Amino acid sequence: MGYLEDESISTYLHQVEQRRLYDEKLKMLDTSCRDVLAMFFNKISMKEIARKLGTSEQYAKKKKFNCKSKLIDLIRQDAKYEELIN
């Protein structure tokens, strides 16, 4: 195996570990946060998210921001995070 193949495998494994950490922390959020983030990451408009939540677009934006912040905090608090960013 050549250097480039080793580098590709290493990069792939690193990405798998990052995704695993993300998925683990996402499961720690409440259902409403998971739903809002899933819609957002699936490129559903904030207007449509608000409609599905039965709320205002402004509230939906705030909810998305708060949920995203919680997810980021959970990820950063994990010991594996430091390993994965280096």
DAPEDA-V109963 format. One record per residue. N is the residue number from 1. PHI is phi in degrees with one decimal (none if undefined). D_FIRST is the distance of its C-alpha to the first C-alpha in Angstrom with 1 decimal. Layout:
# DAPEDA-V109963
((N | PHI | D_FIRST) (N | PHI | D_FIRST))
This chain:
# DAPEDA-V109963
((1 | none | 0.0) (2 | -87.8 | 3.8) (3 | -59.8 | 6.8) (4 | -64.4 | 8.3) (5 | -66.9 | 6.2) (6 | -61.4 | 6.9) (7 | -63.6 | 10.3) (8 | -65.2 | 11.0) (9 | -64.6 | 10.6) (10 | -61.5 | 12.6) (11 | -62.9 | 15.1) (12 | -61.2 | 15.5) (13 | -63.0 | 16.3) (14 | -62.7 | 18.6) (15 | -65.7 | 20.4) (16 | -62.3 | 20.8) (17 | -65.3 | 22.5) (18 | -61.9 | 24.6) (19 | -64.8 | 25.8) (20 | -61.6 | 26.5) (21 | -64.7 | 28.7) (22 | -58.2 | 30.4) (23 | -61.8 | 31.2) (24 | -60.8 | 32.5) (25 | -74.9 | 34.8) (26 | -60.6 | 35.9) (27 | -65.6 | 37.2) (28 | -79.9 | 39.4) (29 | -77.3 | 41.4) (30 | -69.5 | 44.5) (31 | -57.1 | 44.5) (32 | -63.6 | 46.3) (33 | -66.4 | 43.6) (34 | -59.8 | 40.8) (35 | -65.2 | 42.7) (36 | -62.1 | 43.5) (37 | -66.1 | 39.9) (38 | -61.7 | 38.6) (39 | -63.2 | 41.1) (40 | -60.5 | 40.4) (41 | -69.0 | 36.6) (42 | -90.1 | 37.4) (43 | 64.7 | 39.4) (44 | -80.1 | 42.8) (45 | -63.5 | 45.4) (46 | -63.9 | 47.2) (47 | -62.2 | 50.4) (48 | -70.5 | 49.1) (49 | -60.2 | 47.8) (50 | -60.5 | 51.2) (51 | -61.4 | 52.9) (52 | -66.2 | 50.8) (53 | -81.9 | 51.6) (54 | 71.3 | 55.2) (55 | -142.0 | 55.4) (56 | -78.2 | 55.6) (57 | -63.9 | 52.7) (58 | -61.9 | 53.3) (59 | -65.1 | 52.9) (60 | -61.7 | 49.7) (61 | -63.4 | 48.2) (62 | -65.0 | 49.3) (63 | -60.9 | 47.9) (64 | -60.8 | 44.5) (65 | -60.0 | 44.5) (66 | -65.2 | 45.5) (67 | -66.8 | 43.0) (68 | -63.1 | 40.1) (69 | -62.7 | 41.4) (70 | -61.1 | 41.5) (71 | -62.8 | 37.9) (72 | -60.8 | 36.7) (73 | -61.5 | 38.8) (74 | -61.0 | 37.4) (75 | -64.9 | 33.8) (76 | -66.5 | 34.6) (77 | -79.1 | 36.5) (78 | -78.7 | 33.6) (79 | -60.9 | 31.9) (80 | -68.1 | 28.4) (81 | -57.4 | 29.3) (82 | -59.4 | 29.0) (83 | -65.5 | 25.5) (84 | -79.3 | 24.4) (85 | -90.8 | 26.0) (86 | -96.5 | 24.4))
